[in-house]
Amino acid sequence: MAKGWNQPYLAELSGLGRIYISQLENGRKKASISTIEVLALSFKMSISEFMKGV
């Protein structure tokens, strides 16, 4: 995971569930734009920075 964070830490920081983050990470779920925004803000990035290279 980017920045060396683990799923429980990102879940706590973002307010998203750890299982949901795992599902996103493993391609079992697709993120909505609002989820992408929450994750980008958690990493202190803009959405375009977060999505770079996708």
C-alpha positions in Angstrom: 0.0 0.0 0.0 1.3 3.5 -0.8 3.1 5.3 1.9 3.6 2.1 3.8 0.2 2.3 5.4 -1.8 -0.8 6.2 -5.5 -1.3 5.5 -6.7 -0.8 9.0 -4.9 2.6 9.2 -6.3 3.7 5.8 -9.7 2.6 6.9 -9.5 4.6 10.1 -8.1 7.7 8.3 -10.6 7.6 5.4 -13.7 6.3 7.2 -14.0 3.4 4.8 -14.3 -0.2 5.9 -11.1 -2.3 5.9 -12.9 -5.1 4.1 -14.0 -2.6 1.4 -10.5 -1.3 1.0 -9.2 -4.8 0.6 -11.9 -5.5 -2.0 -10.8 -2.3 -3.9 -7.2 -3.3 -3.7 -7.8 -6.8 -5.0 -10.1 -5.7 -7.8 -13.3 -7.2 -6.4 -15.0 -3.8 -6.1 -14.9 -0.7 -8.2 -14.6 2.7 -6.6 -17.1 5.4 -7.1 -15.9 9.0 -7.7 -16.8 9.9 -4.2 -14.7 7.0 -2.8 -11.8 8.0 -5.1 -12.1 11.6 -3.7 -12.1 10.2 -0.1 -9.0 8.1 -0.8 -7.2 11.0 -2.6 -7.9 13.3 0.4 -6.7 10.6 2.8 -3.4 10.6 0.9 -3.3 14.4 0.7 -3.5 14.3 -3.1 -5.8 15.7 -5.7 -7.9 13.3 -7.6 -5.8 13.8 -10.7 -2.6 13.0 -8.8 -4.3 10.0 -7.2 -5.4 8.6 -10.6 -2.2 9.3 -12.4 -1.1 6.3 -14.4 -4.5 4.5 -14.1 
